[in-house]
């Protein structure tokens, strides 16, 4: 098992990071939350969860042990796979997810692509007693705004398409969001875009 990678982030987009360790580049699927914390060209530690199947060996990377622990808890719930868990962690920051689970608010969870009412309720029931041990404060986190640009829009659209949404819908949602608030960060755009889909 790979516990973490400590190396240079050579490539970065809202869904993947390439981390070079001793001359080998590892491709990690990441959440929008992790994307917002990483910087291309910097040496960073990324905690790893592995998904090993017959046809693929996929790495999921996280900026903290707590986010990885949430991911592992999510995929332990029946009906939640790694892709859905990553969508949840892209829609909600770890502290927002813990707050929803702790308060039993399954309604907001149902806005995540691929989550129906039964799965959302199952997440609440299965994880309510477990999230308290992760050391994550159940509070709503604010986004740190940065000046938006065409690159922010492109990256947000690319992330939504990678998460399974049609490009036309993603483009429309991001355009609407930027027309209301041109200073939205990539993370804020993706999170708001996921709620509009």
Rosetta silent file (secondary structure, phi, psi, omega in degrees, C-alpha in Angstrom):
SEQUENCE: XXXXXXXXXXXXXXXXXXXXXXXXXXXXXXXXXXXXXXXXXXXXXXXXXXXXXXXXXXXXXXXXXXXXXXXXXXXXXXXXXXXXXXXXXXXXXXXXXXXXXXXXXXXXXXXXXXXXXXXXXXXXXXXXXXXXXXXXXXXXXXXXXXXXXXXXXXXXXXXXXXXXXXXXXXXXXXXXXXXXXXXXXXXXXXXXXXXXX
SCORE:     score description
SCORE:     0.000 S_00000001
   1 L     0.000  139.687  174.668    0.000    0.000    0.000 S_00000001
   2 L   -91.525  122.621  178.757    1.149    3.523   -0.761 S_00000001
   3 L   -81.723  -48.963  178.684    0.658    5.778    2.285 S_00000001
   4 E  -158.049  163.187  172.219    1.654    9.068    0.652 S_00000001
   5 E  -115.561  132.571  177.546    3.677   10.639   -2.143 S_00000001
   6 E  -122.316   99.882 -175.630    6.111   13.428   -1.306 S_00000001
   7 E  -165.384 -175.802 -178.320    7.281   15.045   -4.512 S_00000001
   8 E   -76.132  129.652  172.962    7.006   17.799   -7.083 S_00000001
   9 E   -80.852  102.438 -174.504    3.534   18.497   -8.484 S_00000001
  10 E   -89.794  -28.941  177.025    4.487   18.662  -12.171 S_00000001
  11 E  -137.824  144.506 -175.764    0.971   18.789  -13.663 S_00000001
  12 E  -152.148  128.653  169.196   -2.255   19.907  -12.062 S_00000001
  13 L  -141.228  173.274 -172.831   -5.873   20.306  -13.092 S_00000001
  14 L   -62.609  -11.146 -179.648   -9.100   20.208  -11.062 S_00000001
  15 L  -117.019  -17.751 -177.073   -9.424   16.424  -11.376 S_00000001
  16 E  -143.887  150.665  172.128   -5.829   15.114  -11.490 S_00000001
  17 E  -132.022  139.132  172.660   -2.344   15.820  -10.213 S_00000001
  18 E  -103.729  121.592 -178.999    0.921   14.318  -11.449 S_00000001
  19 E  -113.952  122.164 -179.240    3.419   13.960   -8.599 S_00000001
  20 E   -94.391  121.851  177.653    7.034   13.174   -9.489 S_00000001
  21 E  -127.209  116.859  179.042    8.904   11.074   -6.939 S_00000001
  22 L    52.943   41.496  176.101   12.462    9.902   -7.749 S_00000001
  23 L    84.302   -0.518  178.856   11.906   10.364  -11.472 S_00000001
  24 E  -110.853  129.901  178.643    8.556    8.543  -11.576 S_00000001
  25 E   -96.111  120.603  179.185    5.348   10.507  -12.207 S_00000001
  26 E  -102.096  128.191  178.612    2.293    9.229  -10.348 S_00000001
  27 E   -90.909  121.311 -179.809   -1.156   10.232  -11.617 S_00000001
  28 E  -117.647  130.285  170.649   -3.567   10.898   -8.742 S_00000001
  29 E   -76.962  131.737 -175.519   -7.281   11.563   -9.072 S_00000001
  30 E  -128.426  162.319  174.078   -8.078   14.473   -6.768 S_00000001
  31 L   -89.157  166.613  176.846  -11.066   16.395   -5.429 S_00000001
  32 H   -63.555  -35.029  178.486  -11.632   20.086   -6.049 S_00000001
  33 H   -59.751  -46.800  178.693  -10.836   20.688   -2.361 S_00000001
  34 H   -66.704  -41.149  179.118   -7.370   19.128   -2.789 S_00000001
  35 H   -54.757  -41.948 -177.553   -6.850   20.934   -6.105 S_00000001
  36 H   -65.515  -23.628 -177.872   -7.382   24.260   -4.370 S_00000001
  37 H   -94.168  -16.356 -177.440   -4.606   23.462   -1.848 S_00000001
  38 L   -90.154  156.355  176.678   -1.973   22.206   -4.320 S_00000001
  39 L  -133.168  129.043  177.608    0.429   24.329   -6.354 S_00000001
  40 L   -63.776  137.386  177.213    2.089   23.294   -9.614 S_00000001
  41 L    87.529    1.365  178.467    5.897   23.309   -9.350 S_00000001
  42 L  -111.288  149.482  174.387    5.982   22.844   -5.558 S_00000001
  43 E   -79.854  124.633 -178.197    7.032   19.818   -3.520 S_00000001
  44 E  -140.822  156.352  176.422    4.000   18.613   -1.599 S_00000001
  45 E   -98.769  126.658  179.801    2.845   15.594    0.388 S_00000001
  46 E  -122.568  122.962  179.269   -0.273   13.893   -0.957 S_00000001
  47 E   -80.563  139.863 -168.695   -1.965   11.119    1.019 S_00000001
  48 E  -114.685  139.391  165.720   -3.030    8.188   -1.130 S_00000001
  49 E  -120.551  132.621 -177.549   -5.994    5.813   -1.286 S_00000001
  50 E  -103.946  141.761  172.817   -5.642    3.005   -3.815 S_00000001
  51 E  -121.464  107.414 -175.782   -8.389    1.394   -5.854 S_00000001
  52 E  -108.960  117.605  177.222   -7.143   -1.884   -7.302 S_00000001
  53 L  -121.439  176.898  178.583   -9.351   -3.679   -9.805 S_00000001
  54 L   -61.715  -36.374 -173.012   -8.699   -6.363  -12.398 S_00000001
  55 L  -104.498   -2.373 -177.438   -8.390   -3.789  -15.167 S_00000001
  56 L  -160.289  151.670  172.899   -6.888   -0.791  -13.342 S_00000001
  57 E  -123.568  102.641 -171.608   -4.771    0.430  -10.433 S_00000001
  58 E  -109.696  134.970  176.891   -6.055    3.920   -9.603 S_00000001
  59 E  -103.539  134.413  173.234   -4.569    6.350   -7.086 S_00000001
  60 E  -113.284  127.618 -175.203   -6.713    8.932   -5.295 S_00000001
  61 E  -110.594  144.481 -176.805   -4.775   11.797   -3.730 S_00000001
  62 E  -138.557  144.764 -177.518   -5.715   13.996   -0.774 S_00000001
  63 L   -76.593  -16.965  179.976   -4.129   17.030    0.820 S_00000001
  64 L  -142.493  158.225  176.343   -4.866   15.741    4.361 S_00000001
  65 H   -65.289  -32.429 -178.960   -5.322   12.476    6.230 S_00000001
  66 H   -66.464  -40.968  178.283   -8.783   13.644    7.298 S_00000001
  67 H   -65.431  -40.469  177.392   -9.990   14.069    3.718 S_00000001
  68 H   -63.282  -40.308  178.803   -8.621   10.612    2.864 S_00000001
  69 H   -62.175  -39.805  175.942  -10.365    9.156    5.931 S_00000001
  70 H   -62.642  -43.407  178.099  -13.656   10.701    4.754 S_00000001
  71 H   -57.946  -47.443 -179.144  -13.109    9.212    1.283 S_00000001
  72 H   -64.447  -36.434  175.987  -12.506    5.751    2.824 S_00000001
  73 H   -65.774  -43.157 -179.034  -15.627    6.099    4.976 S_00000001
  74 H   -61.292  -44.649 -177.660  -17.699    7.130    1.960 S_00000001
  75 H   -74.059  -10.484  175.120  -16.603    4.164   -0.172 S_00000001
  76 L   -79.128  -13.301  179.498  -17.429    1.825    2.732 S_00000001
  77 L   -81.536  132.590 -179.981  -21.094    2.777    2.282 S_00000001
  78 L   -58.948  128.803  178.770  -23.041    0.408    0.042 S_00000001
  79 L    93.096   -2.193  178.913  -23.689    2.035   -3.344 S_00000001
  80 L  -113.723  112.433  177.800  -20.877    4.623   -3.085 S_00000001
  81 L   -96.573  178.048 -179.741  -17.856    3.982   -5.306 S_00000001
  82 H   -58.677  -38.605 -179.754  -14.607    5.965   -5.573 S_00000001
  83 H   -64.773  -43.103  178.546  -15.963    8.184   -8.371 S_00000001
  84 H   -67.401  -40.433  178.295  -19.053    9.143   -6.389 S_00000001
  85 H   -60.967  -40.372  178.347  -16.977    9.707   -3.238 S_00000001
  86 H   -66.679  -38.008  176.169  -14.712   12.068   -5.193 S_00000001
  87 H   -61.348  -42.034  179.581  -17.779   13.940   -6.530 S_00000001
  88 H   -62.340  -45.813 -178.643  -19.042   14.355   -2.959 S_00000001
  89 H   -72.958  -15.528  173.630  -15.653   15.678   -1.794 S_00000001
  90 H   -84.614  -28.969  179.885  -15.572   18.022   -4.807 S_00000001
  91 H   -82.611  -31.301 -174.906  -19.032   19.380   -3.980 S_00000001
  92 L  -131.888  137.290  173.791  -18.447   19.738   -0.237 S_00000001
  93 L   -71.239  161.294 -179.751  -15.337   20.524    1.792 S_00000001
  94 H   -53.024  -43.123 -178.626  -14.523   18.000    4.560 S_00000001
  95 H   -70.357  -32.005  175.630  -15.951   20.249    7.288 S_00000001
  96 H   -67.673  -41.132  179.541  -19.136   20.906    5.274 S_00000001
  97 H   -65.035  -43.600  178.412  -19.618   17.161    4.704 S_00000001
  98 H   -61.121  -40.762  179.059  -19.065   16.394    8.393 S_00000001
  99 H   -62.723  -42.609  179.394  -21.614   19.102    9.301 S_00000001
 100 H   -64.523  -44.754 -178.999  -24.215   17.605    6.935 S_00000001
 101 H   -66.214  -45.859 -178.134  -23.666   14.069    8.195 S_00000001
 102 H   -62.388  -34.891 -178.738  -23.631   15.108   11.861 S_00000001
 103 H   -89.175   -5.783  179.372  -26.868   17.096   11.463 S_00000001
 104 L    74.628   24.185 -177.411  -28.556   14.366    9.382 S_00000001
 105 L   -87.842   88.083 -179.023  -29.084   16.718    6.412 S_00000001
 106 H   -82.983  -15.254 -176.712  -29.392   14.289    3.493 S_00000001
 107 H   -60.786  -44.296 -179.444  -31.221   16.832    1.297 S_00000001
 108 H   -70.889  -31.562  177.077  -28.046   18.691    0.326 S_00000001
 109 H   -62.210  -31.645 -177.274  -26.207   15.417   -0.310 S_00000001
 110 L   -67.902  -12.603  176.883  -28.799   14.546   -2.958 S_00000001
 111 L   -75.075  -14.158 -178.777  -27.517   17.433   -5.113 S_00000001
 112 L   -77.039  135.702 -179.541  -24.328   15.460   -5.811 S_00000001
 113 L   -56.540  131.134  175.909  -24.283   13.658   -9.173 S_00000001
 114 L    89.096   -1.381  179.692  -25.050    9.967   -8.800 S_00000001
 115 L  -106.973  117.314  174.131  -26.577   10.207   -5.310 S_00000001
 116 L   -93.183  177.174 -178.582  -30.214    9.322   -4.920 S_00000001
 117 H   -58.694  -41.540 -177.230  -32.312    9.776   -1.780 S_00000001
 118 H   -66.650  -42.694  179.716  -31.658    6.237   -0.503 S_00000001
 119 H   -66.786  -40.463  178.620  -27.885    6.466   -0.919 S_00000001
 120 H   -61.568  -43.642  178.601  -27.792    9.910    0.702 S_00000001
 121 H   -66.043  -36.865  179.273  -29.775    8.597    3.678 S_00000001
 122 H   -64.650  -38.343  177.066  -27.515    5.534    3.871 S_00000001
 123 H   -60.588  -45.912 -179.938  -24.445    7.803    4.047 S_00000001
 124 H   -60.155  -50.317 -176.341  -26.015    9.707    6.945 S_00000001
 125 H   -63.696  -46.593 -175.155  -27.003    6.538    8.833 S_00000001
 126 H   -71.113  -31.966 -171.281  -23.711    4.684    8.250 S_00000001
 127 H  -105.419  -10.009 -173.816  -21.349    7.600    8.950 S_00000001
 128 L   -55.054  -41.078 -177.896  -23.120    9.690   11.602 S_00000001
 129 L   -86.157   -6.552 -175.094  -21.350    7.917   14.481 S_00000001
 130 L  -102.164  -29.019 -173.183  -18.001    7.692   12.659 S_00000001
 131 H   -69.354  -23.277 -179.200  -17.249   11.227   11.435 S_00000001
 132 H   -64.195  -25.349 -177.092  -16.746   12.599   14.950 S_00000001
 133 H   -83.569   -1.155 -175.948  -13.502   10.629   15.362 S_00000001
 134 H   -84.675  -13.510 -179.387  -11.826   12.287   12.353 S_00000001
 135 L    75.948   25.018  178.537  -10.941   15.542   14.119 S_00000001
 136 L  -103.798  125.070  178.498  -12.729   17.692   11.529 S_00000001
 137 L   -71.253  128.005 -179.536  -14.682   20.661   12.873 S_00000001
 138 L   -80.988   85.940  179.326  -18.229   20.597   11.556 S_00000001
 139 L  -144.418  158.605  178.214  -18.455   24.139   10.229 S_00000001
 140 L   -83.863  125.479 -179.128  -19.067   25.778    6.886 S_00000001
 141 L   -91.799  141.482  175.328  -15.812   26.900    5.309 S_00000001
 142 L   -87.616  157.360  176.832  -15.609   30.045    3.236 S_00000001
 143 L   -93.190  142.266  176.069  -13.816   30.188   -0.083 S_00000001
 144 L   -88.031  110.035 -174.487  -10.838   32.463   -0.504 S_00000001
 145 L   -70.758  140.899  172.559  -11.716   34.486   -3.606 S_00000001
 146 L  -127.491  160.996 -178.519   -9.106   35.033   -6.299 S_00000001
 147 L   -64.163  125.853 -179.286   -9.434   37.042   -9.472 S_00000001
 148 L   -76.713  154.561  177.562  -11.323   34.959  -12.019 S_00000001
 149 L  -148.906  177.436  175.563  -10.050   34.580  -15.546 S_00000001
 150 H   -59.686  -32.373  179.141  -10.758   32.563  -18.663 S_00000001
 151 H   -64.178  -40.692  177.305   -8.404   29.943  -17.228 S_00000001
 152 H   -59.993  -45.445  179.592  -10.613   29.605  -14.121 S_00000001
 153 H   -62.460  -45.892 -179.692  -13.660   29.110  -16.334 S_00000001
 154 H   -60.811  -44.152 -178.919  -11.846   26.580  -18.537 S_00000001
 155 H   -66.938  -39.514  179.158  -10.587   24.592  -15.542 S_00000001
 156 H   -64.782  -43.910  178.708  -14.027   24.582  -13.890 S_00000001
 157 H   -63.592  -43.738  179.327  -15.717   23.393  -17.104 S_00000001
 158 H   -59.229  -41.565 -179.695  -13.029   20.738  -17.589 S_00000001
 159 H   -65.997  -42.980  179.993  -13.596   19.473  -14.031 S_00000001
 160 H   -64.432  -39.537  177.756  -17.379   19.274  -14.455 S_00000001
 161 H   -65.363  -41.859  179.068  -16.979   17.374  -17.734 S_00000001
 162 H   -64.505  -27.339  177.926  -14.492   14.982  -16.066 S_00000001
 163 L   -84.208    1.478  171.596  -17.063   14.399  -13.316 S_00000001
 164 L   107.432    7.047 -179.429  -19.568   13.241  -15.944 S_00000001
 165 L   -93.004  148.255  178.023  -21.594   16.331  -16.881 S_00000001
 166 L   -62.493  142.596 -177.240  -22.240   17.361  -20.528 S_00000001
 167 H   -59.826  -38.971 -178.747  -19.871   20.091  -21.748 S_00000001
 168 H   -63.336  -43.574  178.807  -22.746   22.330  -22.903 S_00000001
 169 H   -64.723  -42.383  179.977  -24.394   22.224  -19.460 S_00000001
 170 H   -62.853  -44.502 -179.756  -21.079   22.847  -17.706 S_00000001
 171 H   -61.335  -43.905 -179.769  -20.304   25.794  -19.978 S_00000001
 172 H   -63.090  -44.610 -178.031  -23.748   27.329  -19.403 S_00000001
 173 H   -64.257  -45.645 -177.722  -23.520   26.953  -15.601 S_00000001
 174 H   -66.969  -38.953  177.748  -20.016   28.451  -15.333 S_00000001
 175 H   -61.633  -44.191  178.702  -20.932   31.352  -17.641 S_00000001
 176 H   -61.741  -43.402 -178.415  -23.979   32.161  -15.491 S_00000001
 177 H   -64.007  -44.008 -178.729  -21.924   32.017  -12.288 S_00000001
 178 H   -69.618  -27.654  177.417  -19.184   34.287  -13.632 S_00000001
 179 H   -68.417  -28.708  178.429  -21.749   36.806  -14.903 S_00000001
 180 H   -83.799  -39.180 -177.592  -23.000   37.140  -11.301 S_00000001
 181 L  -145.430   93.278 -176.821  -19.578   37.116   -9.609 S_00000001
 182 L   -67.657   -9.537 -177.426  -16.469   37.418  -11.845 S_00000001
 183 L   -94.699   10.177 -177.322  -14.132   37.000   -8.852 S_00000001
 184 L   -66.776  138.576  176.402  -15.090   33.362   -8.121 S_00000001
 185 L   -75.823  167.743  178.310  -12.222   30.934   -7.625 S_00000001
 186 H   -59.229  -45.326 -179.251  -12.029   27.650   -9.567 S_00000001
 187 H   -60.143  -45.674 -179.567  -13.085   25.714   -6.457 S_00000001
 188 H   -63.906  -40.102  178.645  -16.083   27.988   -5.862 S_00000001
 189 H   -61.714  -45.214 -177.565  -17.109   27.756   -9.526 S_00000001
 190 H   -66.510  -45.416 -179.778  -16.996   23.956   -9.513 S_00000001
 191 H   -61.234  -45.948  179.447  -18.887   23.640   -6.233 S_00000001
 192 H   -67.311  -38.834  178.284  -21.593   26.066   -7.342 S_00000001
 193 H   -62.071  -38.228  178.519  -21.701   24.462  -10.798 S_00000001
 194 H   -63.277  -35.585  179.592  -22.283   21.023   -9.257 S_00000001
 195 H   -73.842  -21.085 -179.816  -25.303   22.397   -7.377 S_00000001
 196 H   -85.972  -17.734 -175.069  -26.732   23.846  -10.615 S_00000001
 197 L   -73.025    0.000    0.000  -26.565   20.587  -12.582 S_00000001
